[in-house]
Amino acid sequence: MSEVKGNVIKADSEVLMHFSICLADGSAVDSSKVNNKPSKFVMGDGSLTPGFEKCLLGLKEGESQTFTLAPESAFGLSNPDNIHHIELSKFNADLPAEVGTIISFTQPDGSEIPGIIREVVAESVTVDFNHPLAGQTLTFAVDLLTVLN
């Protein structure tokens, strides 16, 4: 077995990697390999969850690794406080209330937040503002292409 040579991922490394995310049933959620566009980020910049970054620390350039994260280490648990009921009258042909649709909502401070329509009952639309992968145990597969320290 040959030893992997290359830079090791540290707390502030710049990393270029391919990744795939799968649900517990094995179905793929996302992969940078689909369009052959590796993901580039800097450790600690907030683009990855702390649990995911912790798994990457110490890995070497050229290495491939697979790891499974519980919801708490991935995208968190589903928070019932992030589920809201909105009047059906707030929706229209340009913004339809269809179950499964992800819609960007403007918050009072002007920022946008995505919400998934979970249910439409009579005049009430249930919108879930949790991350779409919240509450899921996820398997991540990474191929580290470049690590700059």
N, C-alpha and C positions, 0 to 999 in steps of 0.2 A: 504494500500500500504506500503510495507516494504522499508525502506531506504537502499540505496546501501552503503555498508561500504567498505573502502579500500583507498589506496593512491590516491591522486589527481594528474593529469598530470601537471607538471610544465615545465618551459623552458628548463631544462636539464634532464628531466626524461628519464629513459630507459623503453621502452614500448614493450609488447608482445601482439599482437592483430590479430584477423581475420579481413579481409576487403573484400569488394566487390565494384567494380566500374561498374556503368551502364550508358549508353548513355541516352539522352533525350527520346528516343523511348522505353526505358526499357530493351534493349538488354544488356546482361552482357559483359563486356570487359575483366575483370580480377577478380579473386577471390582466396584468399588463402585457401578457404574451399574446392576447387576442389581436392587438394591433401592432405587436412587436415594438412597443414604446415603453422602455424601462422607466421606472419611477426614480426621481432624484429628490433628495431632501437632506436636511442637516439635522442630525440628532439633537433633540431638545428644542426644535423650532415649533413644536405643537402640532405638526401635521400627522403625527402618529400618537396612539395612546401610550401612556407610560408603561403599561403592561407589555405592549408589543416592542417598545424600545428596549425594555429590560431583557427580552429574549434575544435581541440583536447584539447587545453589548458583548464583546469578546469574540464575535465571529470574525472570520478572516475573508479578505478579498478572494474571490474564486470559489468560495465555499457555498454549498447548498444545504438548506436545513428546513425541516418541517416541525412545527410545534402547534399544540392545541391550547387555546386560551378559554377559560371560563368567562361567562358574561362580565363578571366584575373586572377582569383584566383586559377585556376586549372593548366593547362599546357600552358597557354598563348594563344594569338591570333596567327593565321598563319601569318608569316612574308614573304612577297613576295621576300625579299632579300635572303631568305634561299631556294629559288627554282632556280635550275641551269639547263642549257642545256649542255649535254655532247655528244660528237661525238659517234655515234653508233659503230665505229671502236674500241672504248675502251673496248667494251664488247666482250665476246666469249662464247664457249660452257660451260666453267667452271664458267663463270660470265654472264649468259644470261640476255638480256634486255627484261624482261617480266613485263607488267603492274601489279602492286600490290606487286611485289617482294621487300623485304627489303634487301639491300646489305650494307655491311660495307665498307666504303671508307677510304683510308689512307690519312690523311691531310699532308701538307708540313712539319709539326713538328713531324710527325711519329705517332701521335695519330689517333685513329679510330673514325669515326662518321657514324651512320646509315643513309641511305637515302632510300626513297620509290620511286620506279619507277612509275610515274603517267601517262606518255604518251610516245609513240614511233611513230614519224612521220618522214618518209623518213630516213635521216641520223642523226636525232637529237633525243636524249633521255632526257625527262624532269624528273629530280630527285628532290624530295622534302626532304630537310634536316630539316624541322620542326618536332617537336615531333609528333608522330602519333595521339595523342589526342589533339593537338593544335586546338583552335577554337571551341572546343566542350564544351557544358554545361554538367557537370557530376554529378551523384548522388553517394555518397560514403556511405556505410553502414559499421559500425565498431562494433566489439565486443571486448571490452578491457579485456584481460585475466589477465595480470600482469602489475603493474606500480611500478617501483623502483625509489625512490627519492634520 
